[in-house]
Amino acid sequence: MTSPRTTSPLTRIPDLAAWLAASGLAELELRGPDGQVRLVRGGQAVAAPAAPGPRPKPAPGLVRSPGVGHFLTAHPLRAEPLAAPGERVAAGQPVGLLRVGSLLLAVTAPCAGTVIRVVAPEGALVGYGDPLVDIRPEA
């Protein structure tokens, strides 16, 4: 039996197409670090996405979303933000939260530095890899 980790997502396209048809949605697009899949209902021709090229080196201080959810700058029970512009943060320090349903996931600084700006608006729905917070790394 093949484990789910070794099964190619491409083998699940028939399932995804059935879910798309049953949902009444017109389009389904899934993106991840290694590629994307886009399904469209109604027989519209869609060009297959090009094979992903080499990934660009990420900006060292740009905090990106680890998943899909609503970005929060502060805990819902607190008024003060986890990291405000001009504030120094340590590597691994929470700089925001990702709310997925009732679950809150910490979004952490990839490096020590100073918060330059919060890119994503408070409560915005963000996707995997969307920029959230810009940090100027320490020299």
Residue pairs with C-beta under 8 A, 6 or more apart in sequence:
9 30
9 37
10 37
13 37
13 39
16 28
16 30
16 37
16 39
17 39
19 28
20 27
20 28
20 39
20 41
21 41
25 41
26 40
26 41
26 42
27 38
27 39
27 40
27 41
28 37
28 38
28 39
29 36
29 37
29 38
29 39
30 36
30 37
30 38
31 127
31 128
31 129
32 128
33 55
33 128
33 129
34 52
35 49
35 51
35 52
36 49
38 46
38 49
40 46
58 64
59 134
60 110
60 111
60 137
61 109
61 110
61 111
61 113
61 116
61 134
61 135
61 136
61 137
62 110
62 131
62 133
62 134
62 135
63 95
63 96
63 107
63 108
63 109
63 110
63 131
63 132
63 133
63 134
63 135
64 129
64 130
64 131
64 132
65 71
65 98
65 107
65 120
65 126
65 127
65 128
65 129
65 130
65 131
65 132
66 98
66 105
66 107
66 128
67 98
67 100
67 105
67 128
68 100
68 125
68 126
68 127
68 128
69 98
69 99
69 100
69 105
69 125
69 126
70 98
70 99
70 100
70 123
70 124
70 125
70 126
71 96
71 97
71 98
71 99
71 107
71 120
71 121
71 122
71 123
71 124
71 126
71 132
72 96
72 97
72 98
72 99
72 104
72 122
72 123
73 81
73 82
73 83
73 96
73 97
73 118
73 122
74 80
74 81
74 82
74 97
75 82
75 97
75 104
76 99
76 104
81 118
82 94
82 95
82 96
82 97
83 89
83 93
83 94
83 95
83 96
83 109
83 115
83 118
83 133
84 115
84 118
85 115
85 116
85 117
85 118
86 114
86 115
87 114
87 115
88 112
88 113
88 114
88 115
89 95
89 109
89 112
89 113
89 114
89 115
89 135
90 109
90 112
91 108
91 109
91 110
91 111
91 112
92 108
92 109
93 108
93 109
94 106
94 107
94 108
94 109
95 107
95 108
95 109
95 115
95 132
95 133
95 135
96 107
96 118
96 120
96 132
96 133
97 104
97 105
97 106
97 107
98 104
98 105
98 107
98 126
99 105
107 132
107 133
109 133
109 135
110 135
111 135
111 137
111 138
112 137
112 138
113 135
113 136
113 137
113 138
114 135
114 136
114 138
115 133
115 134
115 135
116 134
116 135
116 136
117 133
117 134
118 132
118 133
118 134
119 131
119 132
119 133
119 134
120 126
120 130
120 131
120 132
120 133
126 132
